[in-house]
Amino acid sequence: MRKDEDFIAYLHELLEPVGKISARAMFGGWGVYVDGIIIGIVVEGRLYMKADALTESRFIATGNAPFSYPSKNGPVAMSYWSVPEDALDSPEAMALWAKFALEAVRRKASAKKTMPSAKRGEAKPKPKSLTNREAVAKKAKPAAKRTRRER
């Protein structure tokens, strides 16, 4: 664990030009944040940065791989990718990868805002017509009877 803590301290220095850096222990690793936005994870002393469909090819082109974890159905790859070794050499080299990660996170957040409300898990609108309301009411569980004291 001490090795990760030393690496996290180094990442603070490396990412400082990008914004306010923070890190939080999570799931046996660390979450790396810039201005309160998670842009990366550190697992077993290795940094993985957030990627999406627009930035993934840049990670692939430099020979990086996604973070994956084992599951009963085989390895599960996440949208966090290792960064090139030379990005760990200087704040200038790391800034580009941090920028890609921030852009990916912002695009994902923007896409969530434009998603239809039912897909985001928000409550569905109440039926407007009487026949729809009756159909919904028939499917609903009957309310428990209240006693006189509860009324």
JOURNOR-V707715 format. One record per helix or strand of 2 or more residues. SS is the DSSP state (h for helix, s for strand). FROM is the first residue (numbers start at 1). TO is the last residue. Records with the same first field share a line. If there is no record, write none. Layout:
# JOURNOR-V707715
SS=FROM-TO + FROM-TO
This chain:
# JOURNOR-V707715
h=2-18 + 56-61 + 85-88 + 91-114 + 130-139
s=21-26 + 29-34 + 37-43 + 46-50 + 66-69 + 76-82
